[in-house]
Amino acid sequence: MDLREWMARHHPRLLGLIDWPGYRLRGRCWAEGCGRLMALHSPRRLYACESTPMAIAFTERGEALAAAIEREKASHLPAAAAR
Ligand SMILES: [Zn+2]
């Protein structure tokens, strides 16, 4: 059992103590149009990146799934049943 597994089992709320240094030192920035190492961010740059949207998007499959979930939700509404 490695340290992270042990922490997850015994102190799940303290997992950040193990994950944060790796993220801060070796992780790449997720902000749209950045992608630099997190360690190379000045506090000002970090603030700018934190208020920039992440470079992620729905895939076609994800959009289809979201639409299916919306249809499913709408079919359970009482107003939809009355129609
Ligand atoms: Zn950044």
PDB file of the backbone (N, CA, C, O) and the ligand in Angstrom, with CONECT records:
HET     ZN  A 101       1
ATOM      1  N   MET A   1       0.854  -1.197   0.000  1.00  0.00           N
ATOM      2  CA  MET A   1       0.000   0.000   0.000  1.00  0.00           C
ATOM      3  C   MET A   1       0.890   1.248   0.000  1.00  0.00           C
ATOM      4  O   MET A   1       1.726   1.426   0.886  1.00  0.00           O
ATOM      5  N   ASP A   2       0.702   2.088  -0.984  1.00  0.00           N
ATOM      6  CA  ASP A   2       1.530   3.300  -1.023  1.00  0.00           C
ATOM      7  C   ASP A   2       0.937   4.386  -0.135  1.00  0.00           C
ATOM      8  O   ASP A   2      -0.166   4.251   0.394  1.00  0.00           O
ATOM      9  N   LEU A   3       1.695   5.459   0.013  1.00  0.00           N
ATOM     10  CA  LEU A   3       1.306   6.529   0.939  1.00  0.00           C
ATOM     11  C   LEU A   3      -0.041   7.148   0.571  1.00  0.00           C
ATOM     12  O   LEU A   3      -0.858   7.448   1.442  1.00  0.00           O
ATOM     13  N   ARG A   4      -0.264   7.335  -0.746  1.00  0.00           N
ATOM     14  CA  ARG A   4      -1.505   7.976  -1.177  1.00  0.00           C
ATOM     15  C   ARG A   4      -2.721   7.103  -0.842  1.00  0.00           C
ATOM     16  O   ARG A   4      -3.750   7.589  -0.374  1.00  0.00           O
ATOM     17  N   GLU A   5      -2.567   5.804  -1.096  1.00  0.00           N
ATOM     18  CA  GLU A   5      -3.644   4.850  -0.779  1.00  0.00           C
ATOM     19  C   GLU A   5      -3.951   4.865   0.717  1.00  0.00           C
ATOM     20  O   GLU A   5      -5.111   4.861   1.127  1.00  0.00           O
ATOM     21  N   TRP A   6      -2.881   4.882   1.526  1.00  0.00           N
ATOM     22  CA  TRP A   6      -3.041   4.891   2.980  1.00  0.00           C
ATOM     23  C   TRP A   6      -3.774   6.147   3.421  1.00  0.00           C
ATOM     24  O   TRP A   6      -4.671   6.091   4.261  1.00  0.00           O
ATOM     25  N   MET A   7      -3.379   7.294   2.840  1.00  0.00           N
ATOM     26  CA  MET A   7      -4.021   8.572   3.170  1.00  0.00           C
ATOM     27  C   MET A   7      -5.493   8.528   2.775  1.00  0.00           C
ATOM     28  O   MET A   7      -6.353   8.973   3.536  1.00  0.00           O
ATOM     29  N   ALA A   8      -5.794   7.988   1.578  1.00  0.00           N
ATOM     30  CA  ALA A   8      -7.174   7.931   1.092  1.00  0.00           C
ATOM     31  C   ALA A   8      -8.033   7.110   2.047  1.00  0.00           C
ATOM     32  O   ALA A   8      -9.213   7.405   2.239  1.00  0.00           O
ATOM     33  N   ARG A   9      -7.434   6.074   2.649  1.00  0.00           N
ATOM     34  CA  ARG A   9      -8.191   5.213   3.542  1.00  0.00           C
ATOM     35  C   ARG A   9      -8.356   5.828   4.931  1.00  0.00           C
ATOM     36  O   ARG A   9      -9.442   5.778   5.510  1.00  0.00           O
ATOM     37  N   HIS A  10      -7.271   6.412   5.470  1.00  0.00           N
ATOM     38  CA  HIS A  10      -7.301   6.874   6.854  1.00  0.00           C
ATOM     39  C   HIS A  10      -7.597   8.361   7.030  1.00  0.00           C
ATOM     40  O   HIS A  10      -8.243   8.748   8.004  1.00  0.00           O
ATOM     41  N   HIS A  11      -7.136   9.195   6.106  1.00  0.00           N
ATOM     42  CA  HIS A  11      -7.363  10.643   6.232  1.00  0.00           C
ATOM     43  C   HIS A  11      -7.774  11.232   4.882  1.00  0.00           C
ATOM     44  O   HIS A  11      -7.033  12.029   4.307  1.00  0.00           O
ATOM     45  N   PRO A  12      -8.953  10.847   4.368  1.00  0.00           N
ATOM     46  CA  PRO A  12      -9.340  11.293   3.020  1.00  0.00           C
ATOM     47  C   PRO A  12      -9.399  12.814   2.879  1.00  0.00           C
ATOM     48  O   PRO A  12      -9.194  13.341   1.785  1.00  0.00           O
ATOM     49  N   ARG A  13      -9.681  13.529   3.982  1.00  0.00           N
ATOM     50  CA  ARG A  13      -9.783  14.985   3.877  1.00  0.00           C
ATOM     51  C   ARG A  13      -8.419  15.649   3.797  1.00  0.00           C
ATOM     52  O   ARG A  13      -8.328  16.840   3.500  1.00  0.00           O
ATOM     53  N   LEU A  14      -7.346  14.887   4.062  1.00  0.00           N
ATOM     54  CA  LEU A  14      -6.000  15.462   4.008  1.00  0.00           C
ATOM     55  C   LEU A  14      -5.241  15.056   2.749  1.00  0.00           C
ATOM     56  O   LEU A  14      -4.032  15.270   2.661  1.00  0.00           O
ATOM     57  N   LEU A  15      -5.946  14.464   1.760  1.00  0.00           N
ATOM     58  CA  LEU A  15      -5.280  14.019   0.528  1.00  0.00           C
ATOM     59  C   LEU A  15      -4.591  15.165  -0.192  1.00  0.00           C
ATOM     60  O   LEU A  15      -3.602  14.954  -0.893  1.00  0.00           O
ATOM     61  N   GLY A  16      -5.105  16.377  -0.024  1.00  0.00           N
ATOM     62  CA  GLY A  16      -4.512  17.538  -0.668  1.00  0.00           C
ATOM     63  C   GLY A  16      -3.060  17.751  -0.268  1.00  0.00           C
ATOM     64  O   GLY A  16      -2.272  18.287  -1.048  1.00  0.00           O
ATOM     65  N   LEU A  17      -2.701  17.333   0.942  1.00  0.00           N
ATOM     66  CA  LEU A  17      -1.313  17.477   1.389  1.00  0.00           C
ATOM     67  C   LEU A  17      -0.369  16.700   0.481  1.00  0.00           C
ATOM     68  O   LEU A  17       0.778  17.101   0.285  1.00  0.00           O
ATOM     69  N   ILE A  18      -0.853  15.581  -0.077  1.00  0.00           N
ATOM     70  CA  ILE A  18      -0.022  14.752  -0.952  1.00  0.00           C
ATOM     71  C   ILE A  18      -0.146  15.217  -2.396  1.00  0.00           C
ATOM     72  O   ILE A  18       0.846  15.250  -3.124  1.00  0.00           O
ATOM     73  N   ASP A  19      -1.351  15.575  -2.814  1.00  0.00           N
ATOM     74  CA  ASP A  19      -1.584  15.928  -4.218  1.00  0.00           C
ATOM     75  C   ASP A  19      -1.123  17.330  -4.565  1.00  0.00           C
ATOM     76  O   ASP A  19      -0.668  17.567  -5.684  1.00  0.00           O
ATOM     77  N   TRP A  20      -1.231  18.271  -3.626  1.00  0.00           N
ATOM     78  CA  TRP A  20      -0.964  19.661  -3.947  1.00  0.00           C
ATOM     79  C   TRP A  20       0.467  19.920  -4.429  1.00  0.00           C
ATOM     80  O   TRP A  20       0.641  20.589  -5.447  1.00  0.00           O
ATOM     81  N   PRO A  21       1.522  19.407  -3.726  1.00  0.00           N
ATOM     82  CA  PRO A  21       2.885  19.720  -4.183  1.00  0.00           C
ATOM     83  C   PRO A  21       3.154  19.229  -5.607  1.00  0.00           C
ATOM     84  O   PRO A  21       3.796  19.933  -6.386  1.00  0.00           O
ATOM     85  N   GLY A  22       2.676  18.046  -5.956  1.00  0.00           N
ATOM     86  CA  GLY A  22       2.882  17.518  -7.298  1.00  0.00           C
ATOM     87  C   GLY A  22       2.180  18.377  -8.335  1.00  0.00           C
ATOM     88  O   GLY A  22       2.726  18.662  -9.401  1.00  0.00           O
ATOM     89  N   TYR A  23       0.952  18.789  -8.003  1.00  0.00           N
ATOM     90  CA  TYR A  23       0.193  19.649  -8.910  1.00  0.00           C
ATOM     91  C   TYR A  23       0.890  20.994  -9.069  1.00  0.00           C
ATOM     92  O   TYR A  23       1.014  21.514 -10.178  1.00  0.00           O
ATOM     93  N   ARG A  24       1.344  21.550  -7.952  1.00  0.00           N
ATOM     94  CA  ARG A  24       1.916  22.898  -7.980  1.00  0.00           C
ATOM     95  C   ARG A  24       3.297  22.913  -8.628  1.00  0.00           C
ATOM     96  O   ARG A  24       3.665  23.902  -9.261  1.00  0.00           O
ATOM     97  N   LEU A  25       4.077  21.822  -8.480  1.00  0.00           N
ATOM     98  CA  LEU A  25       5.458  21.808  -8.986  1.00  0.00           C
ATOM     99  C   LEU A  25       5.573  21.191 -10.375  1.00  0.00           C
ATOM    100  O   LEU A  25       6.310  21.702 -11.218  1.00  0.00           O
ATOM    101  N   ARG A  26       4.846  20.087 -10.627  1.00  0.00           N
ATOM    102  CA  ARG A  26       5.029  19.377 -11.895  1.00  0.00           C
ATOM    103  C   ARG A  26       3.820  19.473 -12.813  1.00  0.00           C
ATOM    104  O   ARG A  26       3.902  19.102 -13.984  1.00  0.00           O
ATOM    105  N   GLY A  27       2.669  19.977 -12.283  1.00  0.00           N
ATOM    106  CA  GLY A  27       1.451  20.017 -13.079  1.00  0.00           C
ATOM    107  C   GLY A  27       1.481  21.102 -14.137  1.00  0.00           C
ATOM    108  O   GLY A  27       2.173  22.109 -13.991  1.00  0.00           O
ATOM    109  N   ARG A  28       0.732  20.890 -15.196  1.00  0.00           N
ATOM    110  CA  ARG A  28       0.589  21.888 -16.259  1.00  0.00           C
ATOM    111  C   ARG A  28      -0.695  22.679 -16.033  1.00  0.00           C
ATOM    112  O   ARG A  28      -1.668  22.163 -15.484  1.00  0.00           O
ATOM    113  N   CYS A  29      -0.681  23.927 -16.460  1.00  0.00           N
ATOM    114  CA  CYS A  29      -1.833  24.803 -16.287  1.00  0.00           C
ATOM    115  C   CYS A  29      -2.973  24.358 -17.200  1.00  0.00           C
ATOM    116  O   CYS A  29      -2.736  23.971 -18.344  1.00  0.00           O
ATOM    117  N   TRP A  30      -4.217  24.412 -16.696  1.00  0.00           N
ATOM    118  CA  TRP A  30      -5.385  23.982 -17.468  1.00  0.00           C
ATOM    119  C   TRP A  30      -6.082  25.151 -18.150  1.00  0.00           C
ATOM    120  O   TRP A  30      -7.053  24.954 -18.880  1.00  0.00           O
ATOM    121  N   ALA A  31      -5.595  26.364 -17.918  1.00  0.00           N
ATOM    122  CA  ALA A  31      -6.294  27.519 -18.470  1.00  0.00           C
ATOM    123  C   ALA A  31      -6.190  27.539 -19.992  1.00  0.00           C
ATOM    124  O   ALA A  31      -5.189  27.117 -20.571  1.00  0.00           O
ATOM    125  N   GLU A  32      -7.246  28.039 -20.620  1.00  0.00           N
ATOM    126  CA  GLU A  32      -7.307  28.164 -22.072  1.00  0.00           C
ATOM    127  C   GLU A  32      -6.104  28.970 -22.567  1.00  0.00           C
ATOM    128  O   GLU A  32      -5.904  30.105 -22.136  1.00  0.00           O
ATOM    129  N   GLY A  33      -5.295  28.389 -23.474  1.00  0.00           N
ATOM    130  CA  GLY A  33      -4.188  29.122 -24.077  1.00  0.00           C
ATOM    131  C   GLY A  33      -2.978  29.291 -23.191  1.00  0.00           C
ATOM    132  O   GLY A  33      -2.143  30.150 -23.476  1.00  0.00           O
ATOM    133  N   CYS A  34      -2.834  28.497 -22.104  1.00  0.00           N
ATOM    134  CA  CYS A  34      -1.638  28.634 -21.249  1.00  0.00           C
ATOM    135  C   CYS A  34      -0.785  27.374 -21.356  1.00  0.00           C
ATOM    136  O   CYS A  34       0.110  27.317 -22.200  1.00  0.00           O
ATOM    137  N   GLY A  35      -1.038  26.362 -20.523  1.00  0.00           N
ATOM    138  CA  GLY A  35      -0.314  25.103 -20.610  1.00  0.00           C
ATOM    139  C   GLY A  35       1.093  25.128 -20.045  1.00  0.00           C
ATOM    140  O   GLY A  35       1.811  24.138 -20.178  1.00  0.00           O
ATOM    141  N   ARG A  36       1.527  26.236 -19.408  1.00  0.00           N
ATOM    142  CA  ARG A  36       2.848  26.283 -18.782  1.00  0.00           C
ATOM    143  C   ARG A  36       2.855  25.458 -17.507  1.00  0.00           C
ATOM    144  O   ARG A  36       1.803  25.100 -16.978  1.00  0.00           O
ATOM    145  N   LEU A  37       4.069  25.157 -17.011  1.00  0.00           N
ATOM    146  CA  LEU A  37       4.192  24.491 -15.710  1.00  0.00           C
ATOM    147  C   LEU A  37       3.617  25.403 -14.643  1.00  0.00           C
ATOM    148  O   LEU A  37       3.802  26.619 -14.691  1.00  0.00           O
ATOM    149  N   MET A  38       2.914  24.812 -13.673  1.00  0.00           N
ATOM    150  CA  MET A  38       2.317  25.621 -12.611  1.00  0.00           C
ATOM    151  C   MET A  38       3.387  26.361 -11.812  1.00  0.00           C
ATOM    152  O   MET A  38       3.148  27.470 -11.334  1.00  0.00           O
ATOM    153  N   ALA A  39       4.593  25.741 -11.661  1.00  0.00           N
ATOM    154  CA  ALA A  39       5.665  26.351 -10.874  1.00  0.00           C
ATOM    155  C   ALA A  39       6.185  27.629 -11.525  1.00  0.00           C
ATOM    156  O   ALA A  39       6.780  28.467 -10.848  1.00  0.00           O
ATOM    157  N   LEU A  40       5.966  27.788 -12.836  1.00  0.00           N
ATOM    158  CA  LEU A  40       6.487  28.963 -13.538  1.00  0.00           C
ATOM    159  C   LEU A  40       5.493  30.120 -13.543  1.00  0.00           C
ATOM    160  O   LEU A  40       5.719  31.119 -14.227  1.00  0.00           O
ATOM    161  N   HIS A  41       4.408  30.006 -12.800  1.00  0.00           N
ATOM    162  CA  HIS A  41       3.421  31.073 -12.744  1.00  0.00           C
ATOM    163  C   HIS A  41       3.759  32.041 -11.614  1.00  0.00           C
ATOM    164  O   HIS A  41       3.993  31.624 -10.479  1.00  0.00           O
ATOM    165  N   SER A  42       3.782  33.309 -11.925  1.00  0.00           N
ATOM    166  CA  SER A  42       3.882  34.313 -10.859  1.00  0.00           C
ATOM    167  C   SER A  42       2.506  34.406 -10.204  1.00  0.00           C
ATOM    168  O   SER A  42       1.515  33.971 -10.791  1.00  0.00           O
ATOM    169  N   PRO A  43       2.432  34.964  -9.000  1.00  0.00           N
ATOM    170  CA  PRO A  43       1.110  35.090  -8.355  1.00  0.00           C
ATOM    171  C   PRO A  43       0.114  35.828  -9.247  1.00  0.00           C
ATOM    172  O   PRO A  43      -1.059  35.457  -9.298  1.00  0.00           O
ATOM    173  N   ARG A  44       0.567  36.870  -9.953  1.00  0.00           N
ATOM    174  CA  ARG A  44      -0.304  37.633 -10.838  1.00  0.00           C
ATOM    175  C   ARG A  44      -0.805  36.774 -11.998  1.00  0.00           C
ATOM    176  O   ARG A  44      -1.986  36.804 -12.343  1.00  0.00           O
ATOM    177  N   ARG A  45       0.134  35.991 -12.606  1.00  0.00           N
ATOM    178  CA  ARG A  45      -0.221  35.117 -13.729  1.00  0.00           C
ATOM    179  C   ARG A  45      -1.189  34.023 -13.247  1.00  0.00           C
ATOM    180  O   ARG A  45      -2.144  33.675 -13.942  1.00  0.00           O
ATOM    181  N   LEU A  46      -0.925  33.489 -12.047  1.00  0.00           N
ATOM    182  CA  LEU A  46      -1.790  32.446 -11.480  1.00  0.00           C
ATOM    183  C   LEU A  46      -3.200  32.982 -11.306  1.00  0.00           C
ATOM    184  O   LEU A  46      -4.174  32.288 -11.597  1.00  0.00           O
ATOM    185  N   TYR A  47      -3.311  34.233 -10.825  1.00  0.00           N
ATOM    186  CA  TYR A  47      -4.632  34.841 -10.652  1.00  0.00           C
ATOM    187  C   TYR A  47      -5.339  34.955 -12.002  1.00  0.00           C
ATOM    188  O   TYR A  47      -6.531  34.671 -12.118  1.00  0.00           O
ATOM    189  N   ALA A  48      -4.574  35.381 -13.033  1.00  0.00           N
ATOM    190  CA  ALA A  48      -5.163  35.525 -14.369  1.00  0.00           C
ATOM    191  C   ALA A  48      -5.614  34.167 -14.901  1.00  0.00           C
ATOM    192  O   ALA A  48      -6.691  34.059 -15.486  1.00  0.00           O
ATOM    193  N   CYS A  49      -4.795  33.128 -14.703  1.00  0.00           N
ATOM    194  CA  CYS A  49      -5.147  31.796 -15.204  1.00  0.00           C
ATOM    195  C   CYS A  49      -6.338  31.223 -14.451  1.00  0.00           C
ATOM    196  O   CYS A  49      -7.181  30.545 -15.038  1.00  0.00           O
ATOM    197  N   GLU A  50      -6.409  31.495 -13.150  1.00  0.00           N
ATOM    198  CA  GLU A  50      -7.520  30.963 -12.366  1.00  0.00           C
ATOM    199  C   GLU A  50      -8.849  31.580 -12.772  1.00  0.00           C
ATOM    200  O   GLU A  50      -9.901  30.976 -12.557  1.00  0.00           O
ATOM    201  N   SER A  51      -8.817  32.778 -13.358  1.00  0.00           N
ATOM    202  CA  SER A  51     -10.074  33.387 -13.794  1.00  0.00           C
ATOM    203  C   SER A  51     -10.283  33.231 -15.300  1.00  0.00           C
ATOM    204  O   SER A  51     -11.119  33.918 -15.888  1.00  0.00           O
ATOM    205  N   THR A  52      -9.512  32.316 -15.929  1.00  0.00           N
ATOM    206  CA  THR A  52      -9.675  32.008 -17.350  1.00  0.00           C
ATOM    207  C   THR A  52     -10.352  30.644 -17.465  1.00  0.00           C
ATOM    208  O   THR A  52     -10.033  29.741 -16.692  1.00  0.00           O
ATOM    209  N   PRO A  53     -11.285  30.471 -18.416  1.00  0.00           N
ATOM    210  CA  PRO A  53     -11.932  29.154 -18.556  1.00  0.00           C
ATOM    211  C   PRO A  53     -10.920  28.055 -18.884  1.00  0.00           C
ATOM    212  O   PRO A  53      -9.909  28.314 -19.536  1.00  0.00           O
ATOM    213  N   MET A  54     -11.196  26.820 -18.426  1.00  0.00           N
ATOM    214  CA  MET A  54     -10.318  25.702 -18.719  1.00  0.00           C
ATOM    215  C   MET A  54     -10.450  25.308 -20.183  1.00  0.00           C
ATOM    216  O   MET A  54     -11.501  25.495 -20.797  1.00  0.00           O
ATOM    217  N   ALA A  55      -9.358  24.756 -20.739  1.00  0.00           N
ATOM    218  CA  ALA A  55      -9.338  24.364 -22.148  1.00  0.00           C
ATOM    219  C   ALA A  55      -9.965  22.991 -22.318  1.00  0.00           C
ATOM    220  O   ALA A  55      -9.305  22.041 -22.738  1.00  0.00           O
ATOM    221  N   ILE A  56     -11.255  22.897 -21.983  1.00  0.00           N
ATOM    222  CA  ILE A  56     -11.955  21.628 -22.157  1.00  0.00           C
ATOM    223  C   ILE A  56     -13.254  21.909 -22.891  1.00  0.00           C
ATOM    224  O   ILE A  56     -13.742  23.039 -22.885  1.00  0.00           O
ATOM    225  N   ALA A  57     -13.812  20.893 -23.519  1.00  0.00           N
ATOM    226  CA  ALA A  57     -15.073  21.050 -24.239  1.00  0.00           C
ATOM    227  C   ALA A  57     -15.820  19.731 -24.215  1.00  0.00           C
ATOM    228  O   ALA A  57     -15.226  18.670 -24.020  1.00  0.00           O
ATOM    229  N   PHE A  58     -17.148  19.808 -24.420  1.00  0.00           N
ATOM    230  CA  PHE A  58     -17.940  18.593 -24.541  1.00  0.00           C
ATOM    231  C   PHE A  58     -17.588  17.899 -25.843  1.00  0.00           C
ATOM    232  O   PHE A  58     -17.408  18.559 -26.866  1.00  0.00           O
ATOM    233  N   THR A  59     -17.486  16.571 -25.820  1.00  0.00           N
ATOM    234  CA  THR A  59     -17.354  15.814 -27.060  1.00  0.00           C
ATOM    235  C   THR A  59     -18.761  15.627 -27.616  1.00  0.00           C
ATOM    236  O   THR A  59     -19.750  15.917 -26.942  1.00  0.00           O
ATOM    237  N   GLU A  60     -18.840  15.140 -28.849  1.00  0.00           N
ATOM    238  CA  GLU A  60     -20.159  14.891 -29.445  1.00  0.00           C
ATOM    239  C   GLU A  60     -20.936  13.877 -28.616  1.00  0.00           C
ATOM    240  O   GLU A  60     -22.143  14.008 -28.415  1.00  0.00           O
ATOM    241  N   ARG A  61     -20.207  12.849 -28.133  1.00  0.00           N
ATOM    242  CA  ARG A  61     -20.834  11.804 -27.322  1.00  0.00           C
ATOM    243  C   ARG A  61     -21.378  12.403 -26.026  1.00  0.00           C
ATOM    244  O   ARG A  61     -22.478  12.065 -25.591  1.00  0.00           O
ATOM    245  N   GLY A  62     -20.593  13.301 -25.411  1.00  0.00           N
ATOM    246  CA  GLY A  62     -21.026  13.930 -24.177  1.00  0.00           C
ATOM    247  C   GLY A  62     -22.254  14.791 -24.383  1.00  0.00           C
ATOM    248  O   GLY A  62     -23.158  14.798 -23.547  1.00  0.00           O
ATOM    249  N   GLU A  63     -22.295  15.528 -25.507  1.00  0.00           N
ATOM    250  CA  GLU A  63     -23.459  16.370 -25.795  1.00  0.00           C
ATOM    251  C   GLU A  63     -24.708  15.525 -25.996  1.00  0.00           C
ATOM    252  O   GLU A  63     -25.790  15.888 -25.535  1.00  0.00           O
ATOM    253  N   ALA A  64     -24.557  14.389 -26.688  1.00  0.00           N
ATOM    254  CA  ALA A  64     -25.697  13.486 -26.904  1.00  0.00           C
ATOM    255  C   ALA A  64     -26.200  12.958 -25.566  1.00  0.00           C
ATOM    256  O   ALA A  64     -27.406  12.853 -25.339  1.00  0.00           O
ATOM    257  N   LEU A  65     -25.251  12.624 -24.677  1.00  0.00           N
ATOM    258  CA  LEU A  65     -25.615  12.120 -23.349  1.00  0.00           C
ATOM    259  C   LEU A  65     -26.344  13.196 -22.552  1.00  0.00           C
ATOM    260  O   LEU A  65     -27.343  12.903 -21.895  1.00  0.00           O
ATOM    261  N   ALA A  66     -25.858  14.446 -22.600  1.00  0.00           N
ATOM    262  CA  ALA A  66     -26.497  15.544 -21.876  1.00  0.00           C
ATOM    263  C   ALA A  66     -27.915  15.770 -22.400  1.00  0.00           C
ATOM    264  O   ALA A  66     -28.834  16.002 -21.614  1.00  0.00           O
ATOM    265  N   ALA A  67     -28.102  15.706 -23.722  1.00  0.00           N
ATOM    266  CA  ALA A  67     -29.428  15.878 -24.310  1.00  0.00           C
ATOM    267  C   ALA A  67     -30.361  14.762 -23.867  1.00  0.00           C
ATOM    268  O   ALA A  67     -31.534  15.002 -23.582  1.00  0.00           O
ATOM    269  N   ALA A  68     -29.831  13.526 -23.810  1.00  0.00           N
ATOM    270  CA  ALA A  68     -30.642  12.385 -23.376  1.00  0.00           C
ATOM    271  C   ALA A  68     -31.071  12.559 -21.921  1.00  0.00           C
ATOM    272  O   ALA A  68     -32.205  12.243 -21.561  1.00  0.00           O
ATOM    273  N   ILE A  69     -30.152  13.068 -21.081  1.00  0.00           N
ATOM    274  CA  ILE A  69     -30.475  13.286 -19.666  1.00  0.00           C
ATOM    275  C   ILE A  69     -31.550  14.361 -19.539  1.00  0.00           C
ATOM    276  O   ILE A  69     -32.474  14.217 -18.739  1.00  0.00           O
ATOM    277  N   GLU A  70     -31.441  15.441 -20.323  1.00  0.00           N
ATOM    278  CA  GLU A  70     -32.451  16.507 -20.289  1.00  0.00           C
ATOM    279  C   GLU A  70     -33.824  15.969 -20.690  1.00  0.00           C
ATOM    280  O   GLU A  70     -34.829  16.294 -20.056  1.00  0.00           O
ATOM    281  N   ARG A  71     -33.870  15.143 -21.747  1.00  0.00           N
ATOM    282  CA  ARG A  71     -35.150  14.555 -22.189  1.00  0.00           C
ATOM    283  C   ARG A  71     -35.733  13.689 -21.084  1.00  0.00           C
ATOM    284  O   ARG A  71     -36.932  13.723 -20.806  1.00  0.00           O
ATOM    285  N   GLU A  72     -34.835  12.897 -20.450  1.00  0.00           N
ATOM    286  CA  GLU A  72     -35.267  12.009 -19.362  1.00  0.00           C
ATOM    287  C   GLU A  72     -35.863  12.819 -18.211  1.00  0.00           C
ATOM    288  O   GLU A  72     -36.896  12.451 -17.651  1.00  0.00           O
ATOM    289  N   LYS A  73     -35.197  13.938 -17.863  1.00  0.00           N
ATOM    290  CA  LYS A  73     -35.685  14.793 -16.778  1.00  0.00           C
ATOM    291  C   LYS A  73     -37.048  15.386 -17.127  1.00  0.00           C
ATOM    292  O   LYS A  73     -37.960  15.411 -16.301  1.00  0.00           O
ATOM    293  N   ALA A  74     -37.171  15.867 -18.374  1.00  0.00           N
ATOM    294  CA  ALA A  74     -38.409  16.512 -18.805  1.00  0.00           C
ATOM    295  C   ALA A  74     -39.578  15.530 -18.771  1.00  0.00           C
ATOM    296  O   ALA A  74     -40.712  15.922 -18.499  1.00  0.00           O
ATOM    297  N   SER A  75     -39.303  14.248 -19.048  1.00  0.00           N
ATOM    298  CA  SER A  75     -40.381  13.264 -19.081  1.00  0.00           C
ATOM    299  C   SER A  75     -40.911  12.959 -17.676  1.00  0.00           C
ATOM    300  O   SER A  75     -42.005  12.413 -17.531  1.00  0.00           O
ATOM    301  N   HIS A  76     -40.122  13.317 -16.620  1.00  0.00           N
ATOM    302  CA  HIS A  76     -40.567  13.071 -15.251  1.00  0.00           C
ATOM    303  C   HIS A  76     -41.309  14.256 -14.639  1.00  0.00           C
ATOM    304  O   HIS A  76     -41.859  14.136 -13.545  1.00  0.00           O
ATOM    305  N   LEU A  77     -41.334  15.401 -15.330  1.00  0.00           N
ATOM    306  CA  LEU A  77     -42.021  16.574 -14.790  1.00  0.00           C
ATOM    307  C   LEU A  77     -43.522  16.343 -14.811  1.00  0.00           C
ATOM    308  O   LEU A  77     -44.028  15.748 -15.763  1.00  0.00           O
ATOM    309  N   PRO A  78     -44.259  16.793 -13.789  1.00  0.00           N
ATOM    310  CA  PRO A  78     -45.715  16.607 -13.763  1.00  0.00           C
ATOM    311  C   PRO A  78     -46.415  17.313 -14.934  1.00  0.00           C
ATOM    312  O   PRO A  78     -47.423  16.823 -15.444  1.00  0.00           O
ATOM    313  N   ALA A  79     -45.867  18.483 -15.363  1.00  0.00           N
ATOM    314  CA  ALA A  79     -46.482  19.218 -16.473  1.00  0.00           C
ATOM    315  C   ALA A  79     -46.413  18.399 -17.755  1.00  0.00           C
ATOM    316  O   ALA A  79     -47.351  18.425 -18.552  1.00  0.00           O
ATOM    317  N   ALA A  80     -45.329  17.681 -17.965  1.00  0.00           N
ATOM    318  CA  ALA A  80     -45.158  16.875 -19.169  1.00  0.00           C
ATOM    319  C   ALA A  80     -46.145  15.690 -19.162  1.00  0.00           C
ATOM    320  O   ALA A  80     -46.637  15.286 -20.215  1.00  0.00           O
ATOM    321  N   ALA A  81     -46.425  15.146 -17.985  1.00  0.00           N
ATOM    322  CA  ALA A  81     -47.340  14.009 -17.872  1.00  0.00           C
ATOM    323  C   ALA A  81     -48.774  14.415 -18.154  1.00  0.00           C
ATOM    324  O   ALA A  81     -49.555  13.625 -18.684  1.00  0.00           O
ATOM    325  N   ALA A  82     -49.129  15.670 -17.793  1.00  0.00           N
ATOM    326  CA  ALA A  82     -50.493  16.159 -17.988  1.00  0.00           C
ATOM    327  C   ALA A  82     -50.798  16.369 -19.464  1.00  0.00           C
ATOM    328  O   ALA A  82     -51.949  16.264 -19.887  1.00  0.00           O
ATOM    329  N   ARG A  83     -49.723  16.677 -20.275  1.00  0.00           N
ATOM    330  CA  ARG A  83     -49.952  16.938 -21.702  1.00  0.00           C
ATOM    331  C   ARG A  83     -50.274  15.691 -22.476  1.00  0.00           C
ATOM    332  O   ARG A  83     -50.491  15.755 -23.686  1.00  0.00           O
TER     333      ARG A  83
HETATM  334 ZN    ZN A 101      -1.530  29.306 -16.703  1.00  0.00          ZN2+
END
